[in-house]
Amino acid sequence: MNVPTRLVRFAALALGVLALNACSSNSALTSAEGPDTWRVQRIEQGKASFYSTRCNGGSQTASGHLLQNDAATAAHKTLPMGSKVRVVNLDNGKSEVVTITDRGPYIGGRVIDVTIGVARRLGFVSRGIVPVRIEVLGQAERS
């Protein structure tokens, strides 16, 4: 392989990595939405499960967005679309802030369906279902 071909392949790989990072979800709140600007409005407990594009065929969510496996999004039966919630895995303490973009789950005892990417980050993909605490977040009042 000559040097220019290697350079082109390296550049393509580097651009691909940068593009993936730009598309990936970040579970942390942005600096404009730091921990000081959010407060817990209410707490729910129950079981979480996960879903993926394989489950819904990559179709649109109830909010109109396409489901993306690694997105920090979730389905909830009643919370308004766009609500921010912190999902805490009660078995290991891991948590992630997600946005409600879909409706469900429709199986008794389950309070939230997260994307498979969130389930991986919370450490419960192999179990499928885990006990969780859901902290519904709202804007903190500023003085």
N, CA, C and O atoms as CSV, one atom per row, in Angstrom:
chain,resi,resn,atom,element,x,y,z
A,1,MET,N,N,0.859,-1.183,0.000
A,1,MET,CA,C,0.000,0.000,0.000
A,1,MET,C,C,0.898,1.236,0.000
A,1,MET,O,O,1.817,1.330,0.813
A,2,ASN,N,N,0.643,2.178,-0.896
A,2,ASN,CA,C,1.464,3.379,-0.936
A,2,ASN,C,C,0.987,4.391,0.100
A,2,ASN,O,O,-0.115,4.269,0.634
A,3,VAL,N,N,1.808,5.374,0.377
A,3,VAL,CA,C,1.536,6.351,1.430
A,3,VAL,C,C,0.258,7.156,1.187
A,3,VAL,O,O,-0.523,7.321,2.123
A,4,PRO,N,N,0.006,7.667,-0.024
A,4,PRO,CA,C,-1.221,8.443,-0.205
A,4,PRO,C,C,-2.489,7.627,0.111
A,4,PRO,O,O,-3.436,8.168,0.681
A,5,THR,N,N,-2.517,6.348,-0.248
A,5,THR,CA,C,-3.688,5.511,0.041
A,5,THR,C,C,-3.865,5.347,1.542
A,5,THR,O,O,-4.985,5.414,2.048
A,6,ARG,N,N,-2.771,5.133,2.252
A,6,ARG,CA,C,-2.836,5.018,3.714
A,6,ARG,C,C,-3.365,6.309,4.336
A,6,ARG,O,O,-4.202,6.283,5.238
A,7,LEU,N,N,-2.860,7.433,3.837
A,7,LEU,CA,C,-3.276,8.732,4.359
A,7,LEU,C,C,-4.772,8.957,4.125
A,7,LEU,O,O,-5.476,9.447,5.007
A,8,VAL,N,N,-5.252,8.598,2.932
A,8,VAL,CA,C,-6.672,8.762,2.616
A,8,VAL,C,C,-7.510,7.869,3.536
A,8,VAL,O,O,-8.531,8.318,4.057
A,9,ARG,N,N,-7.102,6.626,3.743
A,9,ARG,CA,C,-7.848,5.720,4.611
A,9,ARG,C,C,-7.840,6.215,6.057
A,9,ARG,O,O,-8.861,6.151,6.741
A,10,PHE,N,N,-6.694,6.708,6.521
A,10,PHE,CA,C,-6.621,7.239,7.880
A,10,PHE,C,C,-7.536,8.446,8.037
A,10,PHE,O,O,-8.252,8.567,9.031
A,11,ALA,N,N,-7.508,9.344,7.044
A,11,ALA,CA,C,-8.360,10.537,7.105
A,11,ALA,C,C,-9.834,10.138,7.107
A,11,ALA,O,O,-10.629,10.716,7.848
A,12,ALA,N,N,-10.203,9.159,6.286
A,12,ALA,CA,C,-11.597,8.702,6.244
A,12,ALA,C,C,-12.002,8.091,7.584
A,12,ALA,O,O,-13.106,8.330,8.075
A,13,LEU,N,N,-11.106,7.304,8.169
A,13,LEU,CA,C,-11.387,6.702,9.476
A,13,LEU,C,C,-11.549,7.784,10.545
A,13,LEU,O,O,-12.474,7.723,11.355
A,14,ALA,N,N,-10.656,8.769,10.547
A,14,ALA,CA,C,-10.725,9.847,11.530
A,14,ALA,C,C,-12.023,10.638,11.384
A,14,ALA,O,O,-12.657,10.974,12.383
A,15,LEU,N,N,-12.417,10.933,10.165
A,15,LEU,CA,C,-13.671,11.651,9.941
A,15,LEU,C,C,-14.870,10.822,10.388
A,15,LEU,O,O,-15.835,11.358,10.932
A,16,GLY,N,N,-14.805,9.515,10.156
A,16,GLY,CA,C,-15.889,8.638,10.593
A,16,GLY,C,C,-16.034,8.633,12.100
A,16,GLY,O,O,-17.149,8.681,12.620
A,17,VAL,N,N,-14.907,8.575,12.811
A,17,VAL,CA,C,-14.943,8.603,14.274
A,17,VAL,C,C,-15.513,9.927,14.765
A,17,VAL,O,O,-16.336,9.953,15.679
A,18,LEU,N,N,-15.073,11.028,14.156
A,18,LEU,CA,C,-15.605,12.337,14.556
A,18,LEU,C,C,-17.098,12.429,14.286
A,18,LEU,O,O,-17.842,12.972,15.102
A,19,ALA,N,N,-17.541,11.908,13.159
A,19,ALA,CA,C,-18.969,11.951,12.838
A,19,ALA,C,C,-19.771,11.127,13.829
A,19,ALA,O,O,-20.846,11.551,14.253
A,20,LEU,N,N,-19.270,9.952,14.207
A,20,LEU,CA,C,-19.972,9.127,15.192
A,20,LEU,C,C,-20.060,9.827,16.532
A,20,LEU,O,O,-21.099,9.783,17.190
A,21,ASN,N,N,-18.973,10.477,16.945
A,21,ASN,CA,C,-18.997,11.193,18.219
A,21,ASN,C,C,-19.996,12.341,18.182
A,21,ASN,O,O,-20.658,12.623,19.181
A,22,ALA,N,N,-20.106,12.999,17.043
A,22,ALA,CA,C,-21.051,14.115,16.935
A,22,ALA,C,C,-22.492,13.631,17.000
A,22,ALA,O,O,-23.372,14.356,17.465
A,23,CYS,N,N,-22.739,12.408,16.534
A,23,CYS,CA,C,-24.099,11.859,16.531
A,23,CYS,C,C,-24.447,11.147,17.824
A,23,CYS,O,O,-25.624,10.920,18.106
A,24,SER,N,N,-23.462,10.795,18.602
A,24,SER,CA,C,-23.749,10.012,19.799
A,24,SER,C,C,-24.437,10.863,20.844
A,24,SER,O,O,-24.274,12.082,20.896
A,25,SER,N,N,-25.214,10.181,21.679
A,25,SER,CA,C,-25.909,10.909,22.733
A,25,SER,C,C,-24.988,11.088,23.918
A,25,SER,O,O,-24.103,10.271,24.173
A,26,ASN,N,N,-25.210,12.163,24.629
A,26,ASN,CA,C,-24.449,12.427,25.833
A,26,ASN,C,C,-25.426,12.427,26.979
A,26,ASN,O,O,-26.346,13.244,27.018
A,27,SER,N,N,-25.233,11.502,27.925
A,27,SER,CA,C,-26.204,11.389,29.003
A,27,SER,C,C,-26.105,12.541,29.993
A,27,SER,O,O,-27.050,12.799,30.738
A,28,ALA,N,N,-24.983,13.229,30.008
A,28,ALA,CA,C,-24.834,14.348,30.943
A,28,ALA,C,C,-25.588,15.555,30.407
A,28,ALA,O,O,-25.728,15.725,29.196
A,29,LEU,N,N,-26.058,16.369,31.293
A,29,LEU,CA,C,-26.704,17.606,30.874
A,29,LEU,C,C,-25.632,18.551,30.364
A,29,LEU,O,O,-24.505,18.534,30.857
A,30,THR,N,N,-25.970,19.376,29.382
A,30,THR,CA,C,-25.000,20.325,28.855
A,30,THR,C,C,-24.712,21.394,29.892
A,30,THR,O,O,-25.439,21.525,30.877
A,31,SER,N,N,-23.651,22.160,29.671
A,31,SER,CA,C,-23.291,23.180,30.651
A,31,SER,C,C,-24.405,24.206,30.817
A,31,SER,O,O,-24.586,24.754,31.905
A,32,ALA,N,N,-25.160,24.472,29.738
A,32,ALA,CA,C,-26.286,25.396,29.850
A,32,ALA,C,C,-27.421,24.765,30.649
A,32,ALA,O,O,-28.288,25.471,31.163
A,33,GLU,N,N,-27.416,23.437,30.755
A,33,GLU,CA,C,-28.445,22.717,31.499
A,33,GLU,C,C,-27.784,21.944,32.635
A,33,GLU,O,O,-28.104,20.778,32.863
A,34,GLY,N,N,-26.881,22.581,33.336
A,34,GLY,CA,C,-26.139,21.918,34.398
A,34,GLY,C,C,-27.013,21.524,35.563
A,34,GLY,O,O,-28.188,21.887,35.612
A,35,PRO,N,N,-26.451,20.785,36.503
A,35,PRO,CA,C,-27.220,20.286,37.632
A,35,PRO,C,C,-27.892,21.380,38.447
A,35,PRO,O,O,-28.892,21.119,39.116
A,36,ASP,N,N,-27.365,22.603,38.405
A,36,ASP,CA,C,-27.961,23.692,39.171
A,36,ASP,C,C,-29.269,24.191,38.559
A,36,ASP,O,O,-30.045,24.867,39.234
A,37,THR,N,N,-29.523,23.868,37.287
A,37,THR,CA,C,-30.723,24.377,36.635
A,37,THR,C,C,-31.874,23.375,36.648
A,37,THR,O,O,-32.957,23.685,36.152
A,38,TRP,N,N,-31.666,22.187,37.202
A,38,TRP,CA,C,-32.691,21.155,37.243
A,38,TRP,C,C,-33.038,20.802,38.678
A,38,TRP,O,O,-32.184,20.832,39.564
A,39,ARG,N,N,-34.316,20.464,38.898
A,39,ARG,CA,C,-34.730,19.962,40.200
A,39,ARG,C,C,-35.658,18.775,39.986
A,39,ARG,O,O,-36.310,18.667,38.947
A,40,VAL,N,N,-35.713,17.897,40.962
A,40,VAL,CA,C,-36.578,16.731,40.884
A,40,VAL,C,C,-37.998,17.169,41.234
A,40,VAL,O,O,-38.249,17.679,42.326
A,41,GLN,N,N,-38.919,16.966,40.299
A,41,GLN,CA,C,-40.312,17.339,40.521
A,41,GLN,C,C,-41.098,16.214,41.188
A,41,GLN,O,O,-41.943,16.456,42.049
A,42,ARG,N,N,-40.809,14.990,40.780
A,42,ARG,CA,C,-41.455,13.845,41.404
A,42,ARG,C,C,-40.645,12.600,41.120
A,42,ARG,O,O,-39.787,12.593,40.238
A,43,ILE,N,N,-40.919,11.543,41.872
A,43,ILE,CA,C,-40.180,10.284,41.748
A,43,ILE,C,C,-41.165,9.147,41.543
A,43,ILE,O,O,-42.213,9.085,42.186
A,44,GLU,N,N,-40.805,8.241,40.627
A,44,GLU,CA,C,-41.563,7.014,40.408
A,44,GLU,C,C,-40.611,5.844,40.580
A,44,GLU,O,O,-39.408,5.982,40.360
A,45,GLN,N,N,-41.140,4.701,40.971
A,45,GLN,CA,C,-40.334,3.485,41.038
A,45,GLN,C,C,-41.080,2.360,40.354
A,45,GLN,O,O,-42.310,2.326,40.346
A,46,GLY,N,N,-40.339,1.459,39.793
A,46,GLY,CA,C,-40.916,0.312,39.112
A,46,GLY,C,C,-39.828,-0.404,38.357
A,46,GLY,O,O,-38.662,-0.396,38.753
A,47,LYS,N,N,-40.221,-1.020,37.271
A,47,LYS,CA,C,-39.251,-1.765,36.467
A,47,LYS,C,C,-39.066,-1.093,35.119
A,47,LYS,O,O,-39.999,-0.539,34.536
A,48,ALA,N,N,-37.825,-1.160,34.642
A,48,ALA,CA,C,-37.496,-0.640,33.314
A,48,ALA,C,C,-37.173,-1.805,32.403
A,48,ALA,O,O,-36.610,-2.815,32.826
A,49,SER,N,N,-37.537,-1.645,31.153
A,49,SER,CA,C,-37.136,-2.576,30.106
A,49,SER,C,C,-36.544,-1.727,28.989
A,49,SER,O,O,-36.470,-0.503,29.102
A,50,PHE,N,N,-36.124,-2.380,27.916
A,50,PHE,CA,C,-35.545,-1.609,26.820
A,50,PHE,C,C,-36.137,-2.066,25.495
A,50,PHE,O,O,-36.684,-3.162,25.374
A,51,TYR,N,N,-36.010,-1.186,24.505
A,51,TYR,CA,C,-36.415,-1.529,23.156
A,51,TYR,C,C,-35.406,-0.962,22.180
A,51,TYR,O,O,-34.558,-0.148,22.545
A,52,SER,N,N,-35.507,-1.402,20.931
A,52,SER,CA,C,-34.530,-0.990,19.926
A,52,SER,C,C,-35.210,-0.877,18.571
A,52,SER,O,O,-36.399,-1.163,18.430
A,53,THR,N,N,-34.441,-0.458,17.585
A,53,THR,CA,C,-34.984,-0.347,16.234
A,53,THR,C,C,-35.428,-1.716,15.732
A,53,THR,O,O,-36.323,-1.806,14.891
A,54,ARG,N,N,-34.826,-2.759,16.227
A,54,ARG,CA,C,-35.226,-4.112,15.841
A,54,ARG,C,C,-36.642,-4.411,16.341
A,54,ARG,O,O,-37.412,-5.094,15.666
A,55,CYS,N,N,-36.980,-3.899,17.521
A,55,CYS,CA,C,-38.313,-4.128,18.100
A,55,CYS,C,C,-39.394,-3.370,17.351
A,55,CYS,O,O,-40.480,-3.903,17.123
A,56,ASN,N,N,-39.109,-2.133,16.967
A,56,ASN,CA,C,-40.171,-1.341,16.327
A,56,ASN,C,C,-39.900,-1.095,14.846
A,56,ASN,O,O,-40.547,-0.249,14.230
A,57,GLY,N,N,-38.957,-1.823,14.278
A,57,GLY,CA,C,-38.690,-1.714,12.847
A,57,GLY,C,C,-38.068,-0.395,12.434
A,57,GLY,O,O,-38.084,-0.042,11.255
A,58,GLY,N,N,-37.514,0.343,13.400
A,58,GLY,CA,C,-36.898,1.621,13.079
A,58,GLY,C,C,-37.912,2.701,12.781
A,58,GLY,O,O,-37.586,3.723,12.178
A,59,SER,N,N,-39.142,2.473,13.204
A,59,SER,CA,C,-40.200,3.421,12.892
A,59,SER,C,C,-40.127,4.662,13.769
A,59,SER,O,O,-39.282,4.775,14.657
A,60,GLN,N,N,-41.018,5.566,13.498
A,60,GLN,CA,C,-41.076,6.797,14.271
A,60,GLN,C,C,-41.632,6.518,15.665
A,60,GLN,O,O,-42.455,5.625,15.864
A,61,THR,N,N,-41.161,7.300,16.605
A,61,THR,CA,C,-41.707,7.245,17.956
A,61,THR,C,C,-42.986,8.075,17.993
A,61,THR,O,O,-43.321,8.739,17.012
A,62,ALA,N,N,-43.688,8.043,19.094
A,62,ALA,CA,C,-44.940,8.796,19.222
A,62,ALA,C,C,-44.728,10.300,19.061
A,62,ALA,O,O,-45.657,11.025,18.707
A,63,SER,N,N,-43.495,10.772,19.324
A,63,SER,CA,C,-43.201,12.196,19.174
A,63,SER,C,C,-42.874,12.574,17.734
A,63,SER,O,O,-42.729,13.755,17.418
A,64,GLY,N,N,-42.756,11.568,16.856
A,64,GLY,CA,C,-42.418,11.833,15.465
A,64,GLY,C,C,-40.950,11.655,15.131
A,64,GLY,O,O,-40.578,11.686,13.958
A,65,HIS,N,N,-40.101,11.469,16.148
A,65,HIS,CA,C,-38.672,11.243,15.915
A,65,HIS,C,C,-38.429,9.775,15.582
A,65,HIS,O,O,-39.149,8.898,16.059
A,66,LEU,N,N,-37.416,9.513,14.766
A,66,LEU,CA,C,-37.022,8.137,14.515
A,66,LEU,C,C,-36.325,7.585,15.750
A,66,LEU,O,O,-35.529,8.279,16.384
A,67,LEU,N,N,-36.623,6.349,16.086
A,67,LEU,CA,C,-35.953,5.706,17.205
A,67,LEU,C,C,-34.510,5.424,16.820
A,67,LEU,O,O,-34.244,4.879,15.749
A,68,GLN,N,N,-33.574,5.797,17.697
A,68,GLN,CA,C,-32.152,5.522,17.493
A,68,GLN,C,C,-31.657,4.742,18.695
A,68,GLN,O,O,-31.862,5.148,19.839
A,69,ASN,N,N,-31.003,3.621,18.431
A,69,ASN,CA,C,-30.606,2.710,19.508
A,69,ASN,C,C,-29.749,3.347,20.590
A,69,ASN,O,O,-29.903,3.004,21.762
A,70,ASP,N,N,-28.853,4.259,20.239
A,70,ASP,CA,C,-27.944,4.831,21.235
A,70,ASP,C,C,-28.424,6.165,21.801
A,70,ASP,O,O,-27.747,6.765,22.635
A,71,ALA,N,N,-29.572,6.622,21.356
A,71,ALA,CA,C,-30.085,7.907,21.840
A,71,ALA,C,C,-30.492,7.809,23.305
A,71,ALA,O,O,-30.915,6.754,23.777
A,72,ALA,N,N,-30.358,8.912,24.004
A,72,ALA,CA,C,-30.759,8.976,25.423
A,72,ALA,C,C,-32.238,9.346,25.473
A,72,ALA,O,O,-32.613,10.431,25.917
A,73,THR,N,N,-33.076,8.402,25.000
A,73,THR,CA,C,-34.510,8.619,24.944
A,73,THR,C,C,-35.233,7.439,25.571
A,73,THR,O,O,-34.648,6.382,25.806
A,74,ALA,N,N,-36.533,7.643,25.839
A,74,ALA,CA,C,-37.304,6.597,26.501
A,74,ALA,C,C,-38.783,6.759,26.194
A,74,ALA,O,O,-39.232,7.781,25.676
A,75,ALA,N,N,-39.528,5.702,26.536
A,75,ALA,CA,C,-40.981,5.711,26.414
A,75,ALA,C,C,-41.590,5.691,27.811
A,75,ALA,O,O,-41.136,4.954,28.686
A,76,HIS,N,N,-42.619,6.506,28.009
A,76,HIS,CA,C,-43.360,6.562,29.271
A,76,HIS,C,C,-44.829,6.702,28.924
A,76,HIS,O,O,-45.177,7.300,27.906
A,77,LYS,N,N,-45.690,6.154,29.766
A,77,LYS,CA,C,-47.126,6.150,29.461
A,77,LYS,C,C,-47.759,7.532,29.493
A,77,LYS,O,O,-48.615,7.834,28.662
A,78,THR,N,N,-47.351,8.384,30.442
A,78,THR,CA,C,-48.096,9.632,30.650
A,78,THR,C,C,-47.281,10.915,30.647
A,78,THR,O,O,-47.854,11.986,30.451
A,79,LEU,N,N,-45.983,10.857,30.855
A,79,LEU,CA,C,-45.195,12.092,30.906
A,79,LEU,C,C,-45.248,12.816,29.572
A,79,LEU,O,O,-45.275,12.170,28.524
A,80,PRO,N,N,-45.264,14.146,29.588
A,80,PRO,CA,C,-45.294,14.905,28.333
A,80,PRO,C,C,-44.045,14.627,27.486
A,80,PRO,O,O,-42.952,14.413,28.011
A,81,MET,N,N,-44.240,14.636,26.170
A,81,MET,CA,C,-43.115,14.473,25.253
A,81,MET,C,C,-42.102,15.579,25.532
A,81,MET,O,O,-42.472,16.733,25.746
A,82,GLY,N,N,-40.839,15.219,25.526
A,82,GLY,CA,C,-39.776,16.180,25.787
A,82,GLY,C,C,-39.381,16.269,27.250
A,82,GLY,O,O,-38.406,16.941,27.587
A,83,SER,N,N,-40.127,15.596,28.129
A,83,SER,CA,C,-39.772,15.611,29.556
A,83,SER,C,C,-38.394,14.996,29.751
A,83,SER,O,O,-38.017,14.043,29.070
A,84,LYS,N,N,-37.656,15.558,30.690
A,84,LYS,CA,C,-36.351,15.009,31.064
A,84,LYS,C,C,-36.535,14.197,32.340
A,84,LYS,O,O,-37.154,14.660,33.298
A,85,VAL,N,N,-35.992,12.983,32.344
A,85,VAL,CA,C,-36.046,12.149,33.538
A,85,VAL,C,C,-34.688,11.505,33.766
A,85,VAL,O,O,-33.986,11.143,32.822
A,86,ARG,N,N,-34.339,11.372,35.023
A,86,ARG,CA,C,-33.123,10.635,35.384
A,86,ARG,C,C,-33.573,9.224,35.743
A,86,ARG,O,O,-34.394,9.041,36.641
A,87,VAL,N,N,-33.041,8.234,35.047
A,87,VAL,CA,C,-33.345,6.834,35.311
A,87,VAL,C,C,-32.182,6.262,36.111
A,87,VAL,O,O,-31.035,6.307,35.665
A,88,VAL,N,N,-32.478,5.722,37.294
A,88,VAL,CA,C,-31.457,5.177,38.172
A,88,VAL,C,C,-31.676,3.677,38.288
A,88,VAL,O,O,-32.736,3.234,38.729
A,89,ASN,N,N,-30.673,2.891,37.891
A,89,ASN,CA,C,-30.708,1.438,38.061
A,89,ASN,C,C,-30.488,1.160,39.541
A,89,ASN,O,O,-29.403,1.423,40.061
A,90,LEU,N,N,-31.488,0.638,40.221
A,90,LEU,CA,C,-31.384,0.419,41.666
A,90,LEU,C,C,-30.473,-0.743,42.030
A,90,LEU,O,O,-30.079,-0.875,43.189
A,91,ASP,N,N,-30.131,-1.584,41.065
A,91,ASP,CA,C,-29.218,-2.692,41.341
A,91,ASP,C,C,-27.756,-2.266,41.391
A,91,ASP,O,O,-26.966,-2.849,42.133
A,92,ASN,N,N,-27.383,-1.233,40.593
A,92,ASN,CA,C,-25.968,-0.844,40.556
A,92,ASN,C,C,-25.733,0.656,40.761
A,92,ASN,O,O,-24.582,1.089,40.815
A,93,GLY,N,N,-26.783,1.447,40.873
A,93,GLY,CA,C,-26.644,2.882,41.121
A,93,GLY,C,C,-26.338,3.719,39.896
A,93,GLY,O,O,-26.274,4.944,39.998
A,94,LYS,N,N,-26.145,3.095,38.728
A,94,LYS,CA,C,-25.865,3.875,37.519
A,94,LYS,C,C,-27.103,4.644,37.113
A,94,LYS,O,O,-28.227,4.171,37.282
A,95,SER,N,N,-26.886,5.858,36.564
A,95,SER,CA,C,-28.024,6.673,36.154
A,95,SER,C,C,-27.721,7.395,34.850
A,95,SER,O,O,-26.567,7.575,34.462
A,96,GLU,N,N,-28.794,7.799,34.193
A,96,GLU,CA,C,-28.674,8.574,32.960
A,96,GLU,C,C,-29.920,9.431,32.800
A,96,GLU,O,O,-31.029,9.003,33.117
A,97,VAL,N,N,-29.720,10.647,32.304
A,97,VAL,CA,C,-30.838,11.532,32.005
A,97,VAL,C,C,-31.290,11.245,30.576
A,97,VAL,O,O,-30.484,11.242,29.645
A,98,VAL,N,N,-32.586,11.004,30.418
A,98,VAL,CA,C,-33.150,10.708,29.105
A,98,VAL,C,C,-34.307,11.657,28.823
A,98,VAL,O,O,-34.834,12.305,29.728
A,99,THR,N,N,-34.689,11.727,27.559
A,99,THR,CA,C,-35.817,12.541,27.132
A,99,THR,C,C,-36.952,11.610,26.711
A,99,THR,O,O,-36.721,10.627,26.007
A,100,ILE,N,N,-38.161,11.914,27.136
A,100,ILE,CA,C,-39.318,11.107,26.758
A,100,ILE,C,C,-39.723,11.471,25.335
A,100,ILE,O,O,-40.056,12.621,25.048
A,101,THR,N,N,-39.692,10.469,24.438
A,101,THR,CA,C,-40.045,10.687,23.036
A,101,THR,C,C,-41.066,9.676,22.530
A,101,THR,O,O,-41.454,9.720,21.363
A,102,ASP,N,N,-41.509,8.759,23.402
A,102,ASP,CA,C,-42.389,7.696,22.944
A,102,ASP,C,C,-43.353,7.293,24.057
A,102,ASP,O,O,-43.202,7.719,25.202
A,103,ARG,N,N,-44.332,6.480,23.717
A,103,ARG,CA,C,-45.308,5.977,24.674
A,103,ARG,C,C,-45.061,4.498,24.956
A,103,ARG,O,O,-44.605,3.754,24.088
A,104,GLY,N,N,-45.365,4.093,26.165
A,104,GLY,CA,C,-45.166,2.721,26.614
A,104,GLY,C,C,-44.490,2.789,27.961
A,104,GLY,O,O,-44.332,3.890,28.487
A,105,PRO,N,N,-44.093,1.716,28.537
A,105,PRO,CA,C,-44.346,0.329,28.134
A,105,PRO,C,C,-45.774,-0.082,28.479
A,105,PRO,O,O,-46.429,0.540,29.314
A,106,TYR,N,N,-46.235,-1.121,27.833
A,106,TYR,CA,C,-47.604,-1.569,28.022
A,106,TYR,C,C,-47.668,-2.942,28.698
A,106,TYR,O,O,-48.595,-3.717,28.464
A,107,ILE,N,N,-46.690,-3.224,29.525
A,107,ILE,CA,C,-46.667,-4.463,30.307
A,107,ILE,C,C,-46.723,-4.062,31.776
A,107,ILE,O,O,-45.959,-3.202,32.216
A,108,GLY,N,N,-47.615,-4.674,32.530
A,108,GLY,CA,C,-47.815,-4.325,33.932
A,108,GLY,C,C,-46.540,-4.316,34.748
A,108,GLY,O,O,-45.689,-5.192,34.594
A,109,GLY,N,N,-46.406,-3.322,35.621
A,109,GLY,CA,C,-45.256,-3.214,36.507
A,109,GLY,C,C,-44.082,-2.456,35.920
A,109,GLY,O,O,-43.174,-2.065,36.653
A,110,ARG,N,N,-44.081,-2.244,34.633
A,110,ARG,CA,C,-42.983,-1.503,33.999
A,110,ARG,C,C,-43.370,-0.035,33.896
A,110,ARG,O,O,-44.479,0.306,33.483
A,111,VAL,N,N,-42.435,0.825,34.280
A,111,VAL,CA,C,-42.724,2.260,34.275
A,111,VAL,C,C,-42.043,2.997,33.134
A,111,VAL,O,O,-42.439,4.113,32.797
A,112,ILE,N,N,-41.014,2.384,32.528
A,112,ILE,CA,C,-40.289,3.074,31.457
A,112,ILE,C,C,-39.614,2.053,30.555
A,112,ILE,O,O,-39.154,1.008,31.015
A,113,ASP,N,N,-39.561,2.366,29.273
A,113,ASP,CA,C,-38.775,1.631,28.285
A,113,ASP,C,C,-37.689,2.577,27.816
A,113,ASP,O,O,-37.991,3.669,27.336
A,114,VAL,N,N,-36.443,2.186,27.941
A,114,VAL,CA,C,-35.329,2.999,27.466
A,114,VAL,C,C,-34.771,2.361,26.201
A,114,VAL,O,O,-35.057,1.201,25.903
A,115,THR,N,N,-33.981,3.118,25.466
A,115,THR,CA,C,-33.337,2.539,24.285
A,115,THR,C,C,-32.300,1.521,24.737
A,115,THR,O,O,-31.850,1.541,25.883
A,116,ILE,N,N,-31.929,0.641,23.830
A,116,ILE,CA,C,-30.947,-0.383,24.157
A,116,ILE,C,C,-29.601,0.253,24.535
A,116,ILE,O,O,-28.867,-0.300,25.355
A,117,GLY,N,N,-29.277,1.399,23.949
A,117,GLY,CA,C,-28.034,2.088,24.305
A,117,GLY,C,C,-28.038,2.545,25.757
A,117,GLY,O,O,-27.035,2.411,26.458
A,118,VAL,N,N,-29.165,3.086,26.205
A,118,VAL,CA,C,-29.290,3.496,27.606
A,118,VAL,C,C,-29.203,2.268,28.505
A,118,VAL,O,O,-28.546,2.300,29.545
A,119,ALA,N,N,-29.868,1.181,28.100
A,119,ALA,CA,C,-29.815,-0.056,28.891
A,119,ALA,C,C,-28.375,-0.559,29.030
A,119,ALA,O,O,-27.984,-1.040,30.093
A,120,ARG,N,N,-27.597,-0.446,27.965
A,120,ARG,CA,C,-26.174,-0.845,28.043
A,120,ARG,C,C,-25.442,0.036,29.040
A,120,ARG,O,O,-24.703,-0.454,29.894
A,121,ARG,N,N,-25.655,1.349,28.925
A,121,ARG,CA,C,-24.941,2.271,29.813
A,121,ARG,C,C,-25.381,2.113,31.262
A,121,ARG,O,O,-24.594,2.363,32.175
A,122,LEU,N,N,-26.624,1.701,31.484
A,122,LEU,CA,C,-27.101,1.466,32.847
A,122,LEU,C,C,-26.783,0.047,33.327
A,122,LEU,O,O,-27.005,-0.281,34.493
A,123,GLY,N,N,-26.270,-0.782,32.438
A,123,GLY,CA,C,-25.794,-2.109,32.824
A,123,GLY,C,C,-26.869,-3.165,32.991
A,123,GLY,O,O,-26.745,-4.031,33.857
A,124,PHE,N,N,-27.943,-3.117,32.170
A,124,PHE,CA,C,-28.940,-4.161,32.344
A,124,PHE,C,C,-29.408,-4.836,31.058
A,124,PHE,O,O,-30.454,-5.485,31.043
A,125,VAL,N,N,-28.645,-4.688,29.987
A,125,VAL,CA,C,-29.052,-5.311,28.730
A,125,VAL,C,C,-29.156,-6.835,28.859
A,125,VAL,O,O,-30.076,-7.433,28.302
A,126,SER,N,N,-28.251,-7.456,29.567
A,126,SER,CA,C,-28.281,-8.919,29.661
A,126,SER,C,C,-29.457,-9.416,30.500
A,126,SER,O,O,-29.931,-10.533,30.291
A,127,ARG,N,N,-29.927,-8.612,31.435
A,127,ARG,CA,C,-31.062,-9.003,32.283
A,127,ARG,C,C,-32.399,-8.672,31.640
A,127,ARG,O,O,-33.380,-9.387,31.847
A,128,GLY,N,N,-32.449,-7.602,30.866
A,128,GLY,CA,C,-33.671,-7.224,30.179
A,128,GLY,C,C,-34.597,-6.328,30.977
A,128,GLY,O,O,-35.188,-5.399,30.425
A,129,ILE,N,N,-34.732,-6.588,32.252
A,129,ILE,CA,C,-35.615,-5.811,33.127
A,129,ILE,C,C,-34.867,-5.549,34.421
A,129,ILE,O,O,-34.154,-6.420,34.918
A,130,VAL,N,N,-35.027,-4.349,34.969
A,130,VAL,CA,C,-34.318,-3.983,36.189
A,130,VAL,C,C,-35.184,-3.030,37.012
A,130,VAL,O,O,-35.943,-2.244,36.447
A,131,PRO,N,N,-35.076,-3.093,38.341
A,131,PRO,CA,C,-35.798,-2.104,39.155
A,131,PRO,C,C,-35.130,-0.736,39.024
A,131,PRO,O,O,-33.905,-0.623,39.067
A,132,VAL,N,N,-35.956,0.305,38.863
A,132,VAL,CA,C,-35.434,1.655,38.670
A,132,VAL,C,C,-36.196,2.660,39.501
A,132,VAL,O,O,-37.322,2.431,39.942
A,133,ARG,N,N,-35.529,3.784,39.696
A,133,ARG,CA,C,-36.160,4.984,40.223
A,133,ARG,C,C,-36.125,5.994,39.075
A,133,ARG,O,O,-35.094,6.173,38.426
A,134,ILE,N,N,-37.233,6.636,38.839
A,134,ILE,CA,C,-37.302,7.663,37.799
A,134,ILE,C,C,-37.515,8.993,38.491
A,134,ILE,O,O,-38.494,9.182,39.213
A,135,GLU,N,N,-36.596,9.908,38.266
A,135,GLU,CA,C,-36.695,11.264,38.822
A,135,GLU,C,C,-37.121,12.190,37.686
A,135,GLU,O,O,-36.344,12.455,36.769
A,136,VAL,N,N,-38.344,12.674,37.752
A,136,VAL,CA,C,-38.838,13.595,36.733
A,136,VAL,C,C,-38.226,14.957,37.018
A,136,VAL,O,O,-38.404,15.506,38.105
A,137,LEU,N,N,-37.505,15.502,36.048
A,137,LEU,CA,C,-36.755,16.727,36.222
A,137,LEU,C,C,-37.499,17.917,35.637
A,137,LEU,O,O,-38.162,17.809,34.605
A,138,GLY,N,N,-37.378,19.037,36.305
A,138,GLY,CA,C,-37.948,20.285,35.803
A,138,GLY,C,C,-36.938,21.395,36.005
A,138,GLY,O,O,-35.958,21.235,36.732
A,139,GLN,N,N,-37.179,22.498,35.372
A,139,GLN,CA,C,-36.279,23.650,35.515
A,139,GLN,C,C,-36.330,24.170,36.938
A,139,GLN,O,O,-37.406,24.386,37.494
A,140,ALA,N,N,-35.173,24.368,37.516
A,140,ALA,CA,C,-35.106,24.966,38.855
A,140,ALA,C,C,-35.418,26.450,38.737
A,140,ALA,O,O,-35.088,27.093,37.740
A,141,GLU,N,N,-36.037,26.965,39.737
A,141,GLU,CA,C,-36.356,28.390,39.726
A,141,GLU,C,C,-35.095,29.183,40.006
A,141,GLU,O,O,-34.299,28.840,40.879
A,142,ARG,N,N,-34.938,30.240,39.249
A,142,ARG,CA,C,-33.741,31.098,39.425
A,142,ARG,C,C,-34.119,32.307,40.250
A,142,ARG,O,O,-35.220,32.845,40.137
A,143,SER,N,N,-33.175,32.723,41.087
A,143,SER,CA,C,-33.464,33.903,41.914
A,143,SER,C,C,-32.917,35.157,41.299
A,143,SER,O,O,-33.072,36.240,41.864
